[in-house]
């Protein structure tokens, strides 16, 4: 028995919803997401998906469970790769859990726009993982809010107790000094992601 087009669409919606929110959708969320007026129609699609072994349903809130779906938090670490002199390939079977590595209740992601941190390897379009913080150590890369208006990603230094220096990583740009009362630290850089597709 094969899935109909609408059943496939329903299954894909559940997979995508779980990947984004880390929880299963409600019937109303599926209906709204797929533009279906009747929850009864959604219930019929779910019953078919359950009969064919794609999902399990439980009598609890958000009780849709995907069967044998990949863990979107984990990817296999298969070894090391040389970026200089070639090295021997050694197979590895470790799993890297990105939720544990980069996640956290006090962390968030920003997309970089601009080239002021290019010499740190942070390019426009990259995603940076920020840990919320109101303080930072000298030389850390931070999200700094200037005059409660402009947010920027820069390396921070404290020449003295009254001055904050924000330093770009771009040889064509100069560091700028601000009085300490003009700069609010909003977070510290803890990770970076670059997608190539």
PyMOL commands that set and color helices and strands:
alter all, ss='L'
color gray80, all
select helices_A, chain A and resi 5-21+27-34+39-51+98-102+118-120+180-182
alter helices_A, ss='H'
color red, helices_A
select strands_A, chain A and resi 55-57+64-66+74-77+94-97+107-111+127-132+141-146+150-160+163-167+176-179+183-193
alter strands_A, ss='S'
color yellow, strands_A
deselect
rebuild
show_as cartoon
